[in-house]
């Protein structure tokens, strides 16, 4: 059975005969007649009583009418949904993040997209590790996955969007003693560090950097998210390495934020299944990249004006509102 046969059937029912139905469908009467006969053969029932020039639905024909309309309505609904998807007109865009690329950060970059495409519902969630995120994207549970750059399986692709810079955040009133400007990693002090949880096979950029500079830091707590790290710094007297955007908020909360030498940096971006992105996902990545570029440009402008990195980030954050 073909959809066009149902369309022809409903046209004949609606117009009471082959001639008018053929005119409405811009087809020859012979084509419509052949289509109706083929449908009757396939269904093994007569669909019309032939009374002169008129065709009147039989009992099976009358029963088919609402079913055929439902089928065609469903097809139209599918076409409309796919058209919306092609044109970024609606639907759901599922985005996953790892704890090192928090949902709060992604949400802060998504404002331009949500303003332009309010009919697209963003579904942003966090998973516990990069391995979980990669598996979710590969299995189709998420269309996009925000994470730090790492080795990927061959059926996935990575779009780099920027570099995550981690600064040292210490409790209010406790900057590293006797230090001005950037602090060498080897001299970050002896306050316990609150770390973000990582899985056994996941790299920890902070641990790697500290070990490389001979720092045997004491771990005071291990927590599931960046937000929890900042909370511990503000309330428990620990220190932590946090992303630059969060450091600007930490500065507002009264914490001491220190740039280290060298900075701990990691490229980040979006993981997706190999092949062309759907229009909504493609536009989302474009708008996130634009938001990040504006953020980086604003920081660079404040740095050119003589501000330190954290002060430039804070100024850029307030400028962006």
N, C-alpha and C positions, 0 to 999 in steps of 0.2 A: 504494500500500500504506500502511495506517495502523497505528500501534503497537497500537491496540486489537485489530486483527485478529490480530496475533501473540499478544497476551495471550489472546484467545479460543481460538486454535488450541492453545496450550500447556495451557490449562485442560481442553479436550476430551481431549487426549492424557493428561493426568494423571488424569482422572476416568473415562475410558473411555466417555463418552457425553455427549450434549447436555444431558440433564436435570440431572445432578449438576453439570456445569460451569456451567450457567445459575444453579443455586442458589448456587454458590460466588461467582459474579460478581454476584449480585443483579440478574440480567437475566432477561428472558423467554426461553424456549427458542427461540422464533421469531427473536428478535434474534440469538442466538448462531448459529443455523443459517444465517441470512442472511449473517452476517459471514463464516462459513466458506466458503459458496458464492462470495461476492464475492472472497475470497482465492484460491480455486481458479481462478476465471475470470481473475484478474489474472496468476497464475503459469502458467496454461495447463496445469496438471497436476492430477489427483485427489490429494487429500491423505489420504483415508480410504477404507477398505473398509467398507461398511455391512452389518453382519451382525446382523440383528434390531435390538435396541435398542442394541447396542454399535457403536462406531466404532473401527476398528483402523487405525493409520497405514499408508499404502502405503509403497513404497520411497522415493518422493520425500518423503513425509511424514516418514519417519524421518530422512532427510537434513536436513530443515528444522528439526528439533527443536533440535540444538545451535546452529544459526545464529540461530534466533529467541531462544534464551536469551541468547546473546552480545549481540544487539542490545538486548534489554531490560535486561541487566546494565549495558551502557554508558550507557543512558539514566538508570538509577538513579544511576550514578557521576556523571554530569553534574549531575543534580538535587542530589545531596549536595554537590558542589563549589560549586554556586551558592548553596545554602542556607548553607554555611559562609561564603561571601563576604558574603551578606546579613547574617549574624549575627556578623560579625567572628570567625568560628570557625577560620579557617585560610587557606591560600593564601600568595601572595607579594605584598608591597607594595614596588614599585620606586621608590626616591627618588634623585634626582640633586642634586648641589650644584655651585656654582661655587667657584673657589679662594677668593673673598672670603667665602664662607659654607661653611667647610670641613666635610668629613664628620665630623671629630672633634667639632665644635660640635653638629651635628645629632644625632650619637650620644649626646652628653651630655644632650640634651633628650628623648631617646626612651625613657629608662629606665622611666617609668611605663607606657607603652604595652606594652613588651615583657614587663613583669611581669604585666600583666593578660591579655595575649593571646599566650602563648608559642607557640601553634600557627601564628601568622602569622610568616612569615620575612621579615625586613627585608633588602632588597637596596639598600644605600647605596653610591653611587659618585660620583666627581667628574669633571666635564668641564672643558675648558680655558677656556671663556668663557661669558658669558651667552647669546650667540647660539647656541652649541651646545646649551645647556640648553633654550632656548625651542624649538628645532627638535626636540629629542628628546621633549619633552613633547607638542608638537603632533602628532608622528608616532606617538605611543603607545609609545615606547621606555621612558618613565618616566611614572608616574602623578602624581608630585609633583616639583616642582623648587624648591629653596631658593636664593634669590638676592636681590640688592638690587633695590629697586623701580626700574622703568624703563618706557618705553613698550612696549606689547605689541600683537601682532596681534589682530584682532577675534575670533578663535575661541578665545582664551585668557582666563583670569581670574586675578586676583591677590588673595590674602588677606594683608593686612598683619599681621605678628605682633609687630613691635617696631622699635627703632631701634638700629642698630649705632653704637657710639661708639668712636672710635679715639684712643688715647693714645700719646704719644711714649715709646718704650722705648730706653734708652741702655745702653752696656756698664756692668758693675759698677764703681762708684767714679768715674763720670764724669757727674754731674748738670750741668745748665747752670750755669755759674759765676755766682755772685752773685744767683741767682734763688730766690725762695721762693714757694710757692703756685703758681697757674696761670701758665704761661709764655706770653707773646704768641707767636703763630706766627712773627712776624717776627724773633724772637730765639731760635730753636731751636738756634743754634750751627752750626758749620761741619763737623761730622762728616759723612762721606758717608752717604747714605740707601740702604738696601737696599729695593728696590721689588718688589712683586708684578707678575708679567707680566700685561699686558692686551693684548687684540687691538686692531687699528688703529681699529675703530669703537666701542670700549668706553670709557665714561667712567672716569676715575681720580679718585676723590674727593680723594685726597691732593694730586695734582698740581694739580687745580683750586683747592683751598683755598690752597695755597702761592703759586700765581701771583696769586691775588686779593689776597694780602697782601704782594706784592712780594718773595717769597723765591725766589732763584735757587739752589736746592739742587743739590748735586753728587750724581749717582747713582753709588754705589760698586758696586752689583751689582743684577741683576735675576733673580729666582728664581720658581719656579712655585707656591709655596704659602706660607701664613702660617707654618707650622712651620719652613720653610727660612729665612724672614725672622728668626725668633727665634734660630735657630741661628747665623746670621751676626752678629747683635747680640752674642751671648754669646762668640763665638770670633774675630770679625774686627774688632772695634772700630767697627762701623757703628752707625747708629741707624735705627729704623723706626717706623712708625705701625701699631699692632696693636689688634685688638678688645679690649674691656674684659675679657672672660672670659680671654683668653690673657694679658692683662697681669697678672692675678692669679698665673698660673703663672710668668710672667717674674719677678715680684717674689720668688717662692719660690726661683727659680734665682739670685738675687743681682743681677739687673739693676736699673737705676734707671728708674722709671716716672714720667712727668711728665704732668700734666694741662695742656692748652694752652688758650689763650683767643684765639679761640673753639674749642670742641671741633669736631672733624670728625665729623659725624653723617650717617647715611644710613638711611632706612627699609628694612626687609627683610621678606621673607615668602615665601609659597608661590605658585608658578605652577601652574595646572592647566587642563586642557581645560574649556571652558565647559560649564555644566550641573551637575547634582548629582553630588557626589563619591560614590564607592562607600563602603559603611559602614566598611571598614577604614581607608581614606584619611581619611574624615571624623573618625573617632575619633583617628587619629594626629595630625591637625592640632589637634584639641581638646586632646589631652594635651600636645603641644608648647607650645601657648599657655598651658596651666596651669603647666607647668614654668617658662616664661619669666616669667609673672606672679609666681610665687613668688620667682624670682631678683630681679626688679625690686623687689618689696615688701621683700625682705630688705635690699637695698642702701639703699632709702629709709629703712628703720628705722635702719640704722647711720649714715646721713648725719644723721638727726635727732638721733642721740646725739653728733654732733660730729666724726665721721670724715670725712677727705677722700675723694673719689670712689674712688681706687684702693684705699685702705685699707678702705673699705666693701665694695668688690667682693671683696677678699681675705677679709674676715671672712665675707661671705655664702657664698663658695665653701667655706670650711672648715666653716661651719655646715651646709651641704648635704651635706658629706662627699664 
